[in-house]
Amino acid sequence: MKKIINGKLYDTDTAKAIAGKEENYGRNDFRTFCETLYKKKTDEYFLAGKGGPLTKYVDNCNGLKGFGEAIIPLTTKEAKSWVETNLPAEAYIDLFGEPEE
C-alpha cells in the first residue's frame, strides 16, 4: 500500500514492518481489523491497517460504510505508545530499548 500524506511517501513495500496486531472476530464481523507498525528508512513510523465499518479503517462510499484501509503517520512518541498499548513489554524493549524505571 502506498500513500502520500503531507508531501511524504508512505510505502509498505519499502518500509520495514516491525510489529502487528490483529483483532479477528470473524470474516463478516464489522469490528475485525489488522494493523502493522512500519518504520521508514528516514526513521519515521506509520501504521498501515485494514478493517471493518466499526473500526478506524471504515470506508465511506455514498453514505454506505464498508471495509477499508488506511495509512496513519505516527511520531516516535505515538509509535512507542501504540507498542506499549498493544504488545507485550518484551516487544517494546526489543524495539525501543528498556525505558527508565
Backbone as JSON Lines, residues from 0, in Angstrom:
{"i":0,"aa":"M","n":[0.85,-1.16,0.0],"ca":[0.0,0.0,0.0],"c":[0.9,1.23,0.0]}
{"i":1,"aa":"K","n":[0.54,2.2,-0.8],"ca":[1.28,3.46,-0.89],"c":[0.33,4.62,-0.66]}
{"i":2,"aa":"K","n":[0.83,5.66,0.0],"ca":[0.04,6.86,0.2],"c":[0.98,8.03,0.39]}
{"i":3,"aa":"I","n":[0.62,9.16,-0.18],"ca":[1.37,10.4,0.04],"c":[0.54,11.24,1.01]}
{"i":4,"aa":"I","n":[1.16,11.6,2.12],"ca":[0.5,12.39,3.15],"c":[1.4,13.56,3.5]}
{"i":5,"aa":"N","n":[0.87,14.77,3.37],"ca":[1.64,15.99,3.64],"c":[2.95,16.01,2.87]}
{"i":6,"aa":"G","n":[2.92,15.56,1.62],"ca":[4.09,15.59,0.75],"c":[5.11,14.49,1.01]}
{"i":7,"aa":"K","n":[4.79,13.54,1.9],"ca":[5.71,12.45,2.2],"c":[5.12,11.13,1.73]}
{"i":8,"aa":"L","n":[5.98,10.25,1.2],"ca":[5.55,8.95,0.73],"c":[5.62,7.93,1.85]}
{"i":9,"aa":"Y","n":[4.55,7.19,2.03],"ca":[4.48,6.07,2.97],"c":[4.19,4.83,2.14]}
{"i":10,"aa":"D","n":[5.11,3.87,2.14],"ca":[5.03,2.71,1.26],"c":[5.33,1.44,2.06]}
{"i":11,"aa":"T","n":[4.37,0.55,2.14],"ca":[4.57,-0.68,2.9],"c":[5.56,-1.62,2.23]}
{"i":12,"aa":"D","n":[5.84,-1.42,0.94],"ca":[6.8,-2.27,0.23],"c":[8.24,-1.9,0.53]}
{"i":13,"aa":"T","n":[8.49,-0.64,0.9],"ca":[9.87,-0.2,1.13],"c":[10.18,0.03,2.6]}
{"i":14,"aa":"A","n":[9.16,0.19,3.44],"ca":[9.38,0.37,4.87],"c":[9.51,-1.0,5.54]}
{"i":15,"aa":"K","n":[10.04,-1.0,6.74],"ca":[10.23,-2.25,7.49],"c":[9.06,-2.46,8.45]}
{"i":16,"aa":"A","n":[8.38,-3.59,8.31],"ca":[7.31,-3.95,9.26],"c":[7.97,-4.37,10.57]}
{"i":17,"aa":"I","n":[7.59,-3.71,11.66],"ca":[8.26,-4.01,12.93],"c":[7.32,-4.61,13.98]}
{"i":18,"aa":"A","n":[6.02,-4.48,13.82],"ca":[5.08,-5.07,14.78],"c":[3.69,-5.07,14.18]}
{"i":19,"aa":"G","n":[2.85,-5.95,14.68],"ca":[1.49,-6.01,14.17],"c":[0.49,-6.44,15.21]}
{"i":20,"aa":"K","n":[-0.78,-6.15,14.92],"ca":[-1.88,-6.51,15.8],"c":[-3.07,-6.88,14.93]}
{"i":21,"aa":"E","n":[-3.79,-7.91,15.38],"ca":[-4.99,-8.32,14.66],"c":[-6.08,-8.62,15.66]}
{"i":22,"aa":"E","n":[-7.26,-8.11,15.39],"ca":[-8.46,-8.43,16.17],"c":[-9.41,-9.09,15.19]}
{"i":23,"aa":"N","n":[-9.49,-10.42,15.24],"ca":[-10.29,-11.17,14.28],"c":[-11.51,-11.74,14.98]}
{"i":24,"aa":"Y","n":[-12.65,-11.13,14.71],"ca":[-13.91,-11.58,15.3],"c":[-14.71,-12.43,14.31]}
{"i":25,"aa":"G","n":[-14.11,-12.73,13.19],"ca":[-14.79,-13.49,12.15],"c":[-14.83,-12.69,10.87]}
{"i":26,"aa":"R","n":[-14.87,-13.39,9.78],"ca":[-14.77,-12.76,8.45],"c":[-15.78,-11.66,8.22]}
{"i":27,"aa":"N","n":[-16.99,-11.82,8.69],"ca":[-18.04,-10.83,8.42],"c":[-18.34,-9.92,9.6]}
{"i":28,"aa":"D","n":[-17.5,-9.95,10.63],"ca":[-17.72,-9.09,11.79],"c":[-17.14,-7.72,11.5]}
{"i":29,"aa":"F","n":[-17.94,-6.7,11.68],"ca":[-17.55,-5.33,11.34],"c":[-16.49,-4.74,12.28]}
{"i":30,"aa":"R","n":[-16.15,-5.45,13.37],"ca":[-15.12,-4.97,14.3],"c":[-13.74,-5.52,13.96]}
{"i":31,"aa":"T","n":[-13.65,-6.44,13.03],"ca":[-12.39,-7.09,12.68],"c":[-11.44,-6.08,12.03]}
{"i":32,"aa":"F","n":[-10.17,-6.13,12.46],"ca":[-9.15,-5.27,11.84],"c":[-7.78,-5.89,12.03]}
{"i":33,"aa":"C","n":[-6.85,-5.44,11.22],"ca":[-5.44,-5.77,11.43],"c":[-4.64,-4.52,11.08]}
{"i":34,"aa":"E","n":[-3.55,-4.33,11.81],"ca":[-2.69,-3.18,11.54],"c":[-1.25,-3.56,11.81]}
{"i":35,"aa":"T","n":[-0.37,-2.92,11.05],"ca":[1.06,-3.18,11.16],"c":[1.78,-1.86,11.34]}
{"i":36,"aa":"L","n":[2.71,-1.85,12.28],"ca":[3.55,-0.68,12.51],"c":[4.78,-0.81,11.62]}
{"i":37,"aa":"Y","n":[5.05,0.24,10.86],"ca":[6.2,0.27,9.95],"c":[7.16,1.38,10.36]}
{"i":38,"aa":"K","n":[8.44,1.16,10.01],"ca":[9.46,2.18,10.19],"c":[10.11,2.44,8.84]}
{"i":39,"aa":"K","n":[10.11,3.72,8.44],"ca":[10.72,4.11,7.17],"c":[12.23,4.22,7.32]}
{"i":40,"aa":"K","n":[12.92,4.28,6.21],"ca":[14.38,4.45,6.22],"c":[14.77,5.77,6.86]}
{"i":41,"aa":"T","n":[13.84,6.72,6.89],"ca":[14.07,8.04,7.48],"c":[13.76,8.04,8.98]}
{"i":42,"aa":"D","n":[13.57,6.85,9.56],"ca":[13.23,6.67,10.97],"c":[11.86,7.23,11.35]}
{"i":43,"aa":"E","n":[10.99,7.41,10.36],"ca":[9.61,7.8,10.63],"c":[8.76,6.54,10.76]}
{"i":44,"aa":"Y","n":[7.69,6.63,11.53],"ca":[6.8,5.5,11.76],"c":[5.44,5.75,11.14]}
{"i":45,"aa":"F","n":[4.76,4.64,10.79],"ca":[3.37,4.74,10.37],"c":[2.67,3.41,10.59]}
{"i":46,"aa":"L","n":[1.34,3.5,10.71],"ca":[0.5,2.31,10.78],"c":[-0.15,2.1,9.43]}
{"i":47,"aa":"A","n":[-0.2,0.87,8.98],"ca":[-0.98,0.5,7.81],"c":[-2.0,-0.51,8.29]}
{"i":48,"aa":"G","n":[-3.27,-0.25,8.02],"ca":[-4.28,-1.15,8.54],"c":[-5.46,-1.32,7.62]}
{"i":49,"aa":"K","n":[-6.21,-2.37,7.92],"ca":[-7.45,-2.7,7.21],"c":[-8.47,-3.08,8.26]}
{"i":50,"aa":"G","n":[-9.73,-2.72,8.01],"ca":[-10.73,-3.1,8.99],"c":[-12.14,-2.86,8.52]}
{"i":51,"aa":"G","n":[-13.05,-3.29,9.35],"ca":[-14.47,-3.21,9.05],"c":[-15.09,-1.86,9.36]}
{"i":52,"aa":"P","n":[-16.39,-1.74,9.11],"ca":[-17.11,-0.49,9.29],"c":[-17.17,0.02,10.73]}
{"i":53,"aa":"L","n":[-16.86,-0.81,11.71],"ca":[-16.87,-0.37,13.1],"c":[-15.45,-0.16,13.63]}
{"i":54,"aa":"T","n":[-14.5,0.08,12.72],"ca":[-13.11,0.35,13.09],"c":[-12.7,1.71,12.55]}
{"i":55,"aa":"K","n":[-11.5,2.13,12.91],"ca":[-11.0,3.41,12.4],"c":[-10.66,3.34,10.91]}
{"i":56,"aa":"Y","n":[-10.73,2.14,10.34],"ca":[-10.41,1.97,8.92],"c":[-11.65,1.96,8.03]}
{"i":57,"aa":"V","n":[-12.79,2.34,8.56],"ca":[-14.06,2.36,7.83],"c":[-13.91,3.13,6.51]}
{"i":58,"aa":"D","n":[-14.55,2.62,5.47],"ca":[-14.59,3.28,4.17],"c":[-16.01,3.76,3.94]}
{"i":59,"aa":"N","n":[-16.17,5.06,3.72],"ca":[-17.48,5.64,3.44],"c":[-17.62,5.88,1.94]}
{"i":60,"aa":"C","n":[-18.63,5.29,1.35],"ca":[-18.87,5.45,-0.08],"c":[-20.36,5.7,-0.3]}
{"i":61,"aa":"N","n":[-20.68,6.9,-0.72],"ca":[-22.08,7.28,-0.98],"c":[-22.98,7.0,0.21]}
{"i":62,"aa":"G","n":[-22.5,7.29,1.41],"ca":[-23.29,7.11,2.61],"c":[-23.3,5.69,3.17]}
{"i":63,"aa":"L","n":[-22.63,4.78,2.5],"ca":[-22.56,3.39,2.98],"c":[-21.2,3.15,3.6]}
{"i":64,"aa":"K","n":[-21.18,2.46,4.72],"ca":[-19.93,2.16,5.41],"c":[-19.51,0.74,5.06]}
{"i":65,"aa":"G","n":[-18.21,0.58,4.77],"ca":[-17.69,-0.73,4.41],"c":[-16.29,-0.93,4.93]}
{"i":66,"aa":"F","n":[-15.71,-2.08,4.59],"ca":[-14.34,-2.39,4.97],"c":[-13.4,-1.45,4.23]}
{"i":67,"aa":"G","n":[-12.39,-0.95,4.92],"ca":[-11.46,-0.01,4.3],"c":[-10.04,-0.25,4.76]}
{"i":68,"aa":"E","n":[-9.16,0.6,4.27],"ca":[-7.75,0.54,4.65],"c":[-7.19,1.94,4.69]}
{"i":69,"aa":"A","n":[-6.1,2.11,5.45],"ca":[-5.52,3.44,5.6],"c":[-4.07,3.33,6.05]}
{"i":70,"aa":"I","n":[-3.37,4.42,5.82],"ca":[-2.02,4.62,6.37],"c":[-2.11,5.82,7.29]}
{"i":71,"aa":"I","n":[-1.55,5.66,8.51],"ca":[-1.62,6.71,9.52],"c":[-0.2,7.03,9.98]}
{"i":72,"aa":"P","n":[0.35,8.21,9.63],"ca":[1.68,8.59,10.1],"c":[1.69,8.73,11.63]}
{"i":73,"aa":"L","n":[2.8,8.34,12.26],"ca":[2.95,8.43,13.71],"c":[4.27,9.1,14.06]}
{"i":74,"aa":"T","n":[4.26,9.87,15.13],"ca":[5.52,10.36,15.68],"c":[6.18,9.2,16.42]}
{"i":75,"aa":"T","n":[7.44,9.36,16.8],"ca":[8.11,8.32,17.58],"c":[7.36,8.09,18.88]}
{"i":76,"aa":"K","n":[6.92,9.16,19.52],"ca":[6.17,9.05,20.77],"c":[4.87,8.26,20.56]}
{"i":77,"aa":"E","n":[4.17,8.53,19.48],"ca":[2.93,7.81,19.18],"c":[3.2,6.33,18.87]}
{"i":78,"aa":"A","n":[4.3,6.06,18.16],"ca":[4.66,4.66,17.85],"c":[4.97,3.9,19.14]}
{"i":79,"aa":"K","n":[5.71,4.54,20.04],"ca":[6.01,3.91,21.33],"c":[4.72,3.65,22.12]}
{"i":80,"aa":"S","n":[3.83,4.6,22.1],"ca":[2.56,4.45,22.81],"c":[1.72,3.32,22.21]}
{"i":81,"aa":"W","n":[1.74,3.2,20.87],"ca":[0.99,2.12,20.21],"c":[1.55,0.76,20.63]}
{"i":82,"aa":"V","n":[2.87,0.62,20.64],"ca":[3.5,-0.64,21.06],"c":[3.19,-0.91,22.52]}
{"i":83,"aa":"E","n":[3.31,0.11,23.36],"ca":[3.04,-0.02,24.79],"c":[1.61,-0.52,25.05]}
{"i":84,"aa":"T","n":[0.67,0.0,24.29],"ca":[-0.75,-0.33,24.46],"c":[-1.12,-1.68,23.88]}
{"i":85,"aa":"N","n":[-0.49,-2.07,22.78],"ca":[-0.96,-3.23,22.01],"c":[-0.1,-4.48,22.09]}
{"i":86,"aa":"L","n":[1.12,-4.36,22.6],"ca":[2.03,-5.5,22.59],"c":[2.64,-5.74,23.97]}
{"i":87,"aa":"P","n":[3.22,-6.92,24.19],"ca":[3.86,-7.2,25.48],"c":[5.09,-6.29,25.72]}
{"i":88,"aa":"A","n":[5.46,-6.17,26.98],"ca":[6.61,-5.34,27.36],"c":[7.88,-5.75,26.62]}
{"i":89,"aa":"E","n":[8.06,-7.05,26.38],"ca":[9.26,-7.54,25.68],"c":[9.37,-6.95,24.28]}
{"i":90,"aa":"A","n":[8.23,-6.8,23.6],"ca":[8.24,-6.22,22.25],"c":[8.7,-4.77,22.3]}
{"i":91,"aa":"Y","n":[8.21,-4.02,23.29],"ca":[8.62,-2.63,23.45],"c":[10.13,-2.55,23.66]}
{"i":92,"aa":"I","n":[10.65,-3.38,24.57],"ca":[12.08,-3.37,24.88],"c":[12.91,-3.75,23.65]}
{"i":93,"aa":"D","n":[12.45,-4.74,22.89],"ca":[13.16,-5.14,21.66],"c":[13.22,-4.01,20.64]}
{"i":94,"aa":"L","n":[12.15,-3.24,20.54],"ca":[12.06,-2.19,19.52],"c":[12.7,-0.87,19.95]}
{"i":95,"aa":"F","n":[12.51,-0.49,21.2],"ca":[12.91,0.85,21.64],"c":[13.9,0.86,22.79]}
{"i":96,"aa":"G","n":[14.25,-0.31,23.29],"ca":[15.14,-0.37,24.45],"c":[14.35,-0.3,25.75]}
{"i":97,"aa":"E","n":[15.03,-0.57,26.83],"ca":[14.38,-0.6,28.13],"c":[14.14,0.83,28.63]}
{"i":98,"aa":"P","n":[12.9,1.15,28.99],"ca":[12.63,2.51,29.5],"c":[13.13,2.66,30.92]}
{"i":99,"aa":"E","n":[13.21,3.91,31.37],"ca":[13.63,4.19,32.74],"c":[12.57,3.72,33.71]}
{"i":100,"aa":"E","n":[13.0,3.4,34.92],"ca":[12.04,2.98,35.94],"c":[11.43,4.17,36.63]}
